[in-house]
Amino acid sequence: TELDDADAAAIAGALFERKFRQPIPGFPRHFVARIDERCAGYVHYTPWQGDFLCGGLCIDNRVYRELPAASRAWIRERGGIAEIMMRAAHAQLDATATIWGYIGDKQAEAVDRRVGFVPVAEPYLFAIWRAPLSDAEKSARVAEAVKLGPF
């Protein structure tokens, strides 16, 4: 579910702070995965030059572990909470926007690759190219994204 800033802070703020030791971003776009009204996951997309910077992904494994075995199996068959949530969020973003990721965690990288991220610059910059672009256009956009550093 996509939430506004205030609802995202209320629903996912504690999870984000536990994971990143800082407040949840105070600007759009926020997506959460909820199970029985509990926040099971969060991810943030920052609009940037017509594209989106994907970050802040965090999952509350405590919520997952409390689920019945059949529910955990259903989630696992679909790649896990993070994969389900990101696929749903990506479907709500502009279909031609590139989605950028700065991925340094191997477990997160595995999930991100399954949803379409490919490495574009060492060591941690990834992208999902959703519009047809020439190699020159991709290179120019990668050069701009590299200038951002971690996001």
C-alpha positions as CSV (number, residue, x, y, z in Angstrom):
1,T,0.0,0.0,0.0
2,E,1.3,3.5,-0.8
3,L,1.0,5.9,2.1
4,D,1.4,9.6,2.6
5,D,4.2,11.0,4.8
6,A,2.3,11.1,8.0
7,D,0.7,7.6,7.7
8,A,4.1,6.1,6.7
9,A,5.7,7.6,9.8
10,A,3.0,6.3,12.0
11,I,2.8,2.8,10.5
12,A,6.4,2.1,9.5
13,G,8.5,4.7,11.4
14,A,9.5,2.4,14.2
15,L,10.6,-0.3,11.9
16,F,12.6,2.1,9.8
17,E,14.3,3.6,12.8
18,R,15.1,0.1,14.2
19,K,16.8,-0.8,10.9
20,F,18.5,2.4,9.9
21,R,18.8,4.3,13.3
22,Q,17.3,7.5,11.7
23,P,13.8,8.8,11.1
24,I,11.8,7.6,8.1
25,P,12.1,10.0,5.1
26,G,9.7,12.9,5.3
27,F,8.9,13.0,1.6
28,P,7.1,10.8,-0.9
29,R,6.9,7.9,-1.9
30,H,6.3,5.4,0.8
31,F,5.1,1.8,0.4
32,V,4.3,-0.7,3.2
33,A,3.4,-4.3,3.4
34,R,0.9,-5.0,6.2
35,I,-0.3,-8.3,7.6
36,D,-3.3,-8.0,9.9
37,E,-2.7,-4.3,10.1
38,R,0.9,-4.9,11.4
39,C,3.7,-3.4,9.4
40,A,5.7,-6.2,7.9
41,G,7.8,-4.2,5.5
42,Y,8.7,-0.7,4.1
43,V,10.4,0.7,1.1
44,H,10.8,4.3,-0.1
45,Y,11.1,5.8,-3.6
46,T,12.5,9.2,-4.1
47,P,11.5,11.0,-7.4
48,W,14.7,12.0,-9.2
49,Q,15.0,13.4,-12.8
50,G,11.9,11.5,-13.9
51,D,13.1,8.3,-12.3
52,F,13.0,6.9,-8.8
53,L,15.7,6.1,-6.2
54,C,14.6,3.0,-4.3
55,G,15.9,2.7,-0.8
56,G,15.1,2.2,2.9
57,L,13.9,-1.4,2.3
58,C,13.3,-3.1,5.6
59,I,11.3,-6.1,6.7
60,D,10.0,-7.0,10.2
61,N,10.9,-10.6,10.5
62,R,9.0,-10.8,13.8
63,V,5.7,-10.3,12.0
64,Y,6.7,-13.0,9.5
65,R,7.7,-15.5,12.2
66,E,4.4,-15.1,14.0
67,L,2.3,-16.1,11.0
68,P,0.9,-19.6,10.6
69,A,3.0,-22.0,8.6
70,A,0.6,-22.0,5.6
71,S,0.9,-18.2,5.4
72,R,4.7,-18.3,5.7
73,A,4.7,-20.9,2.9
74,W,2.5,-18.7,0.7
75,I,4.8,-15.7,1.2
76,R,8.0,-17.8,0.6
77,E,6.6,-19.2,-2.6
78,R,6.3,-15.6,-3.9
79,G,9.8,-14.6,-3.0
80,G,9.2,-13.2,0.5
81,I,7.7,-10.0,1.8
82,A,10.4,-7.7,0.2
83,E,9.8,-9.2,-3.2
84,I,6.0,-9.1,-3.0
85,M,6.1,-5.5,-1.7
86,M,8.6,-4.2,-4.3
87,R,6.8,-5.8,-7.2
88,A,3.5,-4.2,-6.1
89,A,5.2,-0.8,-5.6
90,H,7.0,-0.9,-9.0
91,A,3.6,-1.5,-10.6
92,Q,2.4,1.8,-9.2
93,L,5.3,3.8,-10.4
94,D,5.6,5.5,-13.9
95,A,6.1,2.5,-16.2
96,T,8.8,4.3,-18.2
97,A,10.9,5.5,-15.2
98,T,14.1,3.9,-14.4
99,I,14.3,2.6,-10.9
100,W,17.7,3.0,-9.2
101,G,19.0,1.0,-6.3
102,Y,22.2,1.4,-4.2
103,I,22.6,-2.1,-2.9
104,G,25.3,-3.2,-0.5
105,D,23.6,-6.1,1.3
106,K,23.9,-9.5,-0.4
107,Q,20.5,-10.7,0.8
108,A,18.8,-7.5,-0.4
109,E,20.7,-7.8,-3.7
110,A,19.3,-11.3,-4.3
111,V,15.8,-10.0,-3.9
112,D,16.5,-6.9,-6.0
113,R,17.9,-9.0,-8.8
114,R,14.7,-11.1,-8.8
115,V,12.6,-8.0,-9.3
116,G,14.7,-6.8,-12.2
117,F,17.6,-4.8,-10.9
118,V,20.9,-5.2,-12.8
119,P,24.3,-3.9,-11.8
120,V,25.3,-0.7,-13.7
121,A,28.3,0.7,-11.8
122,E,30.6,-0.8,-9.2
123,P,30.3,-1.4,-6.5
124,Y,26.6,-0.9,-5.5
125,L,24.6,0.9,-8.2
126,F,21.8,-1.0,-9.8
127,A,19.0,-0.1,-12.2
128,I,15.8,-1.4,-13.6
129,W,15.6,-0.1,-17.2
130,R,11.8,0.2,-17.9
131,A,12.0,2.3,-21.1
132,P,13.9,1.5,-24.2
133,L,17.2,3.5,-24.0
134,S,20.3,3.4,-26.2
135,D,23.6,2.4,-24.6
136,A,24.7,6.0,-24.8
137,E,21.6,7.2,-23.0
138,K,22.1,4.5,-20.3
139,S,25.7,5.5,-19.9
140,A,24.8,9.2,-19.5
141,R,22.1,8.3,-16.9
142,V,24.5,6.0,-15.0
143,A,27.1,8.8,-14.9
144,E,24.5,11.1,-13.3
145,A,23.4,8.5,-10.8
146,V,27.0,7.7,-9.8
147,K,27.4,11.3,-8.7
148,L,24.7,10.8,-6.1
149,G,26.7,8.3,-4.1
150,P,24.7,6.2,-1.6
151,F,21.0,7.1,-1.4
